[in-house]
């Protein structure tokens, strides 16, 4: 049993490293992943690599084609459109649902995320900002108290995070990305459901809609 736990833990770690490699564009969309090469790179068994690949397959980050190999997913325009629509529906519901639960301790934590975002607008990179963006949104979604919404959001977080890779060119700089996140925080402070619903939909759909219009 302990060997299985260790293998699963290693598999999760390798899966995370592979995700990061995709987000850092060290591994391209559509690229083939060869088990033996990945095993050698991470110095783990091929069984561990298979565990990692199963995780990524479940997240739809890779496609395993029988007798052809394993490939990083290539998302179509329809895929991205569906991700945007689902994210908008889930987050607008969850953010409004979370409003009665938000108190000063929660706002303090959200401020800490914003402070970290602001701190890297000059010297950090887009991936750091995207990670903090996901941390902010995920934190609020979890406060919705709807276990099925939370579970659904958890299941699509990796795809949302992957989609964010394309958005850097739609912002003039990292500061503007931070300012947009701060505007969302200010909307939450009002605790007005209409204000929050409108802001979260605008936050998600405007820039991402521009991206869809170009592909």
C-alpha positions as CSV (number, residue, x, y, z in Angstrom):
1,X,0.0,0.0,0.0
2,X,2.8,2.4,0.9
3,X,4.5,1.8,-2.5
4,X,1.2,2.6,-4.2
5,X,0.8,5.9,-2.2
6,X,4.4,6.9,-3.1
7,X,3.8,6.2,-6.7
8,X,0.6,8.1,-6.8
9,X,2.2,11.1,-5.1
10,X,5.1,11.0,-7.6
11,X,2.6,10.8,-10.4
12,X,0.9,13.9,-9.1
13,X,4.2,15.7,-8.9
14,X,5.2,14.7,-12.4
15,X,1.7,15.7,-13.7
16,X,2.2,19.2,-12.2
17,X,5.7,19.5,-13.8
18,X,4.3,18.6,-17.1
19,X,1.5,21.1,-16.7
20,X,4.0,23.8,-15.9
21,X,6.1,22.8,-19.0
22,X,3.0,23.3,-21.1
23,X,2.2,26.6,-19.5
24,X,5.8,27.8,-19.9
25,X,5.5,26.7,-23.5
26,X,8.4,24.3,-23.1
27,X,6.0,21.6,-24.4
28,X,3.9,22.6,-27.3
29,X,0.2,21.9,-28.0
30,X,0.0,18.8,-30.2
31,X,3.4,17.6,-29.2
32,X,3.9,13.9,-28.7
33,X,4.9,12.7,-25.2
34,X,7.0,9.6,-25.2
35,X,6.9,7.6,-22.0
36,X,10.5,6.5,-22.0
37,X,11.8,10.0,-22.6
38,X,9.6,11.5,-19.9
39,X,10.6,8.7,-17.5
40,X,14.3,9.5,-18.2
41,X,13.8,13.2,-17.8
42,X,12.1,12.9,-14.4
43,X,14.1,9.9,-13.3
44,X,11.0,7.9,-12.3
45,X,9.5,4.6,-13.3
46,X,7.3,4.3,-16.4
47,X,4.5,3.2,-14.1
48,X,4.8,6.6,-12.4
49,X,4.7,8.4,-15.8
50,X,1.6,6.4,-16.7
51,X,0.0,7.6,-13.4
52,X,0.9,11.2,-14.3
53,X,-0.5,10.8,-17.8
54,X,-3.8,9.4,-16.5
55,X,-4.2,12.6,-14.4
56,X,-3.5,14.8,-17.4
57,X,-5.8,12.8,-19.5
58,X,-8.6,13.2,-17.0
59,X,-8.0,17.0,-17.1
60,X,-8.2,16.7,-20.9
61,X,-4.7,18.2,-21.2
62,X,-3.5,15.2,-23.2
63,X,-5.0,12.7,-25.5
64,X,-3.9,9.0,-25.5
65,X,-4.4,7.5,-28.9
66,X,-4.3,3.7,-29.0
67,X,-1.4,2.4,-31.0
68,X,-0.5,6.0,-32.0
69,X,0.9,7.5,-28.8
70,X,0.2,10.3,-26.3
71,X,-0.2,13.9,-27.4
72,X,-0.7,17.3,-25.7
73,X,-4.2,18.4,-26.5
74,X,-4.9,21.0,-29.2
75,X,-7.9,23.1,-28.2
76,X,-10.2,24.3,-31.0
77,X,-12.1,27.5,-31.2
78,X,-15.2,25.7,-30.0
79,X,-13.3,24.2,-27.0
80,X,-12.2,27.7,-25.9
81,X,-15.7,29.1,-26.4
82,X,-17.2,26.4,-24.3
83,X,-14.6,26.9,-21.6
84,X,-15.3,30.7,-21.5
85,X,-19.1,30.1,-21.4
86,X,-18.8,27.5,-18.6
87,X,-16.4,29.6,-16.6
88,X,-18.7,32.6,-16.9
89,X,-21.8,30.6,-15.8
90,X,-20.0,28.9,-12.9
91,X,-18.1,31.9,-11.5
92,X,-21.0,34.4,-11.8
93,X,-23.2,32.0,-9.8
94,X,-20.5,31.2,-7.3
95,X,-19.3,34.8,-6.7
96,X,-22.9,36.0,-6.1
97,X,-23.6,32.9,-3.9
98,X,-20.4,33.7,-1.9
99,X,-21.4,37.3,-1.0
100,X,-23.2,36.6,2.2
101,X,-20.3,34.5,3.5
102,X,-17.6,37.1,2.7
103,X,-16.3,38.9,5.8
104,X,-13.2,40.8,6.8
105,X,-11.0,37.7,7.1
106,X,-11.8,36.7,3.5
107,X,-11.3,40.2,2.2
108,X,-8.0,40.3,4.0
109,X,-6.9,37.2,2.2
110,X,-8.1,38.4,-1.2
111,X,-6.2,41.7,-0.5
112,X,-3.0,39.6,0.2
113,X,-3.4,38.0,-3.3
114,X,-3.8,41.5,-4.8
115,X,-0.7,42.7,-3.0
116,X,1.3,39.8,-4.4
117,X,-0.1,40.6,-7.9
118,X,0.9,44.2,-7.6
119,X,4.3,43.2,-6.4
120,X,5.1,41.3,-9.5
121,X,3.6,43.7,-12.1
122,X,7.0,45.2,-12.7
123,X,9.5,42.4,-12.2
124,X,7.4,39.3,-12.3
125,X,6.0,37.4,-15.3
126,X,2.6,36.6,-16.8
127,X,2.5,33.0,-15.4
128,X,2.9,34.3,-11.9
129,X,0.0,36.7,-12.4
130,X,-2.1,34.0,-14.0
131,X,-1.5,31.7,-11.0
132,X,-2.6,34.4,-8.6
133,X,-5.6,35.1,-10.7
134,X,-6.7,31.5,-10.4
135,X,-6.0,31.5,-6.7
136,X,-8.2,34.6,-6.3
137,X,-11.1,33.1,-8.3
138,X,-10.9,29.7,-6.8
139,X,-10.9,31.1,-3.3
140,X,-14.2,32.9,-3.9
141,X,-15.8,30.0,-5.6
142,X,-15.0,27.8,-2.6
143,X,-16.8,30.3,-0.4
144,X,-20.0,29.7,-2.4
145,X,-20.7,26.7,-0.2
146,X,-22.1,24.7,-3.1
147,X,-20.1,21.5,-3.1
148,X,-21.1,20.5,-6.6
149,X,-20.2,23.9,-8.1
150,X,-16.9,23.7,-6.3
151,X,-16.2,20.2,-7.6
152,X,-17.2,21.3,-11.1
153,X,-14.9,24.3,-10.9
154,X,-12.0,22.1,-9.6
155,X,-12.5,19.9,-12.6
156,X,-12.1,22.7,-15.1
157,X,-9.4,24.8,-13.4
158,X,-6.5,23.4,-15.3
159,X,-8.2,24.1,-18.6
160,X,-9.0,27.7,-17.5
161,X,-5.4,28.2,-16.4
162,X,-4.2,26.8,-19.8
163,X,-6.5,29.2,-21.6
164,X,-5.0,32.2,-19.7
165,X,-1.8,31.6,-21.6
166,X,-3.2,33.4,-24.6
167,X,-4.4,36.5,-22.9
168,X,-1.2,38.4,-22.2
169,X,-1.2,40.1,-25.6
170,X,-4.7,41.6,-25.0
171,X,-3.4,43.7,-22.1
172,X,-1.1,46.7,-22.5
173,X,1.0,45.5,-19.6
174,X,0.8,43.5,-16.4
175,X,-0.3,46.5,-14.4
176,X,-3.6,46.6,-16.5
177,X,-4.2,43.0,-15.7
178,X,-3.7,43.7,-12.0
179,X,-6.0,46.7,-12.2
180,X,-8.8,44.6,-13.7
181,X,-8.5,42.1,-10.8
182,X,-8.6,45.0,-8.3
183,X,-11.8,46.3,-9.9
184,X,-13.3,42.8,-9.4
185,X,-12.2,43.0,-5.7
186,X,-13.9,46.4,-5.4
187,X,-17.1,45.0,-6.8
188,X,-17.0,42.2,-4.2
189,X,-16.7,44.8,-1.5
190,X,-20.0,46.3,-2.5
191,X,-21.7,43.0,-1.7
192,X,-24.2,44.0,-4.4
193,X,-25.2,40.9,-6.4
194,X,-26.0,42.8,-9.6
195,X,-22.7,44.7,-9.5
196,X,-20.8,41.5,-8.8
197,X,-22.6,39.5,-11.5
198,X,-22.0,42.2,-14.1
199,X,-18.4,42.7,-13.2
200,X,-17.4,39.0,-13.2
201,X,-19.1,38.4,-16.6
202,X,-17.3,41.4,-18.0
203,X,-14.0,40.4,-16.4
204,X,-14.2,36.9,-18.0
205,X,-15.9,37.6,-21.3
206,X,-14.5,40.8,-22.7
207,X,-10.8,40.0,-23.3
208,X,-11.5,36.3,-23.8
209,X,-14.2,37.2,-26.3
210,X,-11.6,39.2,-28.2
211,X,-9.4,36.2,-28.4
212,X,-12.2,34.0,-29.7
213,X,-12.9,36.5,-32.4
214,X,-9.4,36.2,-33.7
215,X,-9.0,32.5,-34.0
